[in-house]
């Protein structure tokens, strides 16, 4: 049994774990997760973005990365949080280029 005093420590550990899991999400995984939550097919998501299903599939499978500007436009069109999708694209590009940096939002 935990007490109220134990809860913040447990919560902090859970938050660290959750933050690590969220940080590990790639652009494609975020796109796919959102699509599945909305119960869209890839074709429907591609249509909302005005791109081909093949291009959408390449994004979702992490074979292609959009520019940060395109990621912003995609997030807006799909009803996602633009800042998170742009941040993900930037971090994916850093990983792809084997640069030891990770960008995060202030605040």
C-alpha positions in Angstrom: 0.0 0.0 0.0 1.3 3.4 -0.9 0.8 6.6 1.0 0.3 10.1 -0.3 4.0 10.7 0.5 5.0 7.8 -1.8 2.9 8.9 -4.7 5.2 11.8 -5.9 8.2 9.5 -6.1 6.2 6.8 -8.0 4.7 9.5 -10.2 8.2 10.9 -11.0 9.4 7.5 -12.0 6.4 6.9 -14.1 6.8 10.3 -15.7 10.5 9.6 -16.6 9.4 6.3 -18.2 6.6 8.0 -20.1 8.8 10.8 -21.3 11.4 8.3 -22.6 8.7 6.3 -24.4 7.2 9.5 -26.0 10.7 10.7 -27.0 11.4 7.4 -28.7 8.4 7.9 -31.0 9.5 8.7 -34.6 7.6 10.9 -37.0 6.2 7.9 -38.7 5.1 6.2 -35.4 3.4 9.4 -34.3 1.6 9.7 -37.7 0.5 6.1 -37.5 -0.7 6.3 -33.9 -2.8 9.4 -34.7 -4.2 7.7 -37.8 -5.2 4.6 -35.8 -6.7 6.7 -33.0 -8.8 8.5 -35.6 -9.7 5.1 -37.2 -8.6 6.3 -40.6 -7.1 4.2 -43.4 -3.8 5.2 -44.9 -5.8 6.3 -48.0 -8.0 8.5 -45.9 -5.1 10.1 -44.1 -3.3 10.7 -47.4 -6.4 12.3 -48.9 -6.6 14.7 -45.9 -3.0 15.7 -46.6 -3.4 15.9 -50.3 -0.7 13.4 -51.0 -0.5 9.9 -52.5 -1.1 6.9 -50.4 2.5 5.8 -51.4 4.0 9.0 -50.0 1.9 8.7 -46.8 3.1 5.1 -46.4 6.7 6.2 -46.8 6.2 8.8 -44.1 4.5 6.3 -41.8 7.2 3.7 -42.3 10.0 6.3 -41.6 11.4 6.0 -45.1 10.9 9.7 -45.8 10.9 12.7 -43.6 9.1 16.0 -44.4 10.6 19.4 -43.8 9.7 21.0 -40.6 7.4 23.4 -42.5 5.6 20.4 -44.2 5.4 18.6 -40.8 3.6 21.7 -39.4 1.2 21.8 -42.3 0.5 18.0 -42.0 -0.1 18.3 -38.3 -2.5 21.2 -38.8 -4.4 19.3 -41.6 -4.7 16.2 -39.4 -5.6 18.0 -36.1 -2.4 17.1 -34.4 -0.2 19.4 -32.2 2.1 21.0 -34.7 4.9 21.8 -32.3 5.3 18.1 -31.4 5.3 16.9 -34.9 7.9 19.6 -36.0 10.0 18.7 -33.0 9.9 15.1 -33.9 11.0 15.7 -37.5 13.9 17.8 -36.3 15.0 15.1 -33.8 14.5 12.3 -36.4 16.8 14.2 -38.8 19.4 14.6 -36.1 19.3 10.9 -35.4 19.5 10.1 -39.1 22.6 12.3 -39.5 24.1 10.6 -36.4 24.4 13.9 -34.6 24.4 13.6 -30.8 21.8 16.2 -30.1 18.2 16.2 -29.1 15.9 19.3 -29.3 13.2 19.9 -26.8 10.6 22.5 -26.3 11.1 25.1 -23.6 8.6 25.4 -20.8 
